[in-house]
Amino acid sequence: MPLPTIPSGNVASATAGGFEVANSCRFNYPDDPYMSKTPSSPGSQYISTFSAWIKKVSTGRYSGIFTSVYETGEFFEINFESGADSLEVRSKYSGSYVLRKITSRVFRDPSAWYHICVIIDTTDGAAEDRCKIYVNGVRETSFSTNTNPGSSQNLGLNATSYEHRVGRDEWSTPAYFDGYMAEVHWIDGTAKAVTDFGEFDDDSPTIWKPKEYTGGSYGTNGFYLDFADSGNLGDDESGNTLDLAESNLAAVDQATDTPTNNFATMNPLDNYIQNQTFAEGNLQTLSDNPSPATSTIGMTAGKWWIEAKAVSTSGSGSDYQIGIISNQVIATEDLGHYSNNYAYYYDGNSKTGNSSSSYGDSYTHGDIIGIAVNLDDNELKFYKNGTVQNSGTAISITAPASTSLGAYFFALGADANANKYTWYINFGNPIWSLSSAVADENGYGSFEYAPPSGFLALCTKNLGSDGG
């Protein structure tokens, strides 16, 4: 089922003003990406604070967020549990768990930014306060497993023999983080307050939003990653200059999808019979089945610009489909099979209501297809490599309010055959290197071709300005 037009979960970007987060880092699980640093000087093994904003794009996958590891059986770790998608904080010392907390609730929204803050102080007199976990400013108090550390328990933090990792767990067969991270703080030797990193919005008091950290020293081995330098994503901005080494991360993994401007991605929860495979922060889809994949953000009004690049991974065919959809996918039918589905096919035809007609040029591997969705006038135009199709004559579409979902979602797919087809999707955070990198007129997004006048990137800042 498509997600709502304003994504569920925490959407700090829906409110104006305050601290703006400019960049995030995209961790693509299949690439084995992570960052690491082994301290050269000892810090506190008992007291530390971790804070990060996270957009988790897959479910059911064991996913390492932060680890301090000496060897298997001796580590401190923050992760998402496999299968359950619970948040876990755990530590083993001399082969036995001395800390293990697993949240009762789970985290499965691929459109939401979550703020995770873990505050460690094993010298605290109250056992339950020796490890405090906050999500979006609210302390977690319900756990399926709740093992608190003993008084002044050594957790293996900030030790010279322990490699500290962002985006990877402790196992010799690693599990990597899958999604986006922003504003990563590791503070050695101080148990900070969650309000040092975020605050509830004055106008929307249920919304937790980022706050500029002004809480002082990061300690001996602390670091701060803002991902502002695409050429050095592990750059430490804490003042300690403890840059982390990058593994399998590149400049293109810098993104502007952040907790203060949440961009659309593809939605793995709307994936009929699991025919689509998602990667690259849910901006890459692989399919050999016509049932379309859809976006996390729907469009109800305004003008929107989206680009997608056709890429073949196997076979010689070119049976691509791209367009918009306004019904729940309940059958293995191709895009355009139903009314209020509008598709541009690889052979140059358009399709809606299971009726095809000649529309524009054919396209194939390497071509970039632009979609201009005009819901002010209920029109749709497709572009091939920057050139509008059908001589600029728009396709008339049903008003969103008159459709079954009340909104349109970006969609794409491929015909069912022996070939597999890959799309790269760009809502403004491309996963391929652009030759031009053009923003929309509000300054958001980065596109290969300039969006037509008045058309915007599909992100929450623009939802607020355009009302869509």
Summary of the structure (lengths in Angstrom):
residues: 468
radius of gyration: 23.1
end to end distance: 19.4
largest distance: 74.4
contacts: 1727
relative contact order: 0.16
helix: 7%
strand: 40%
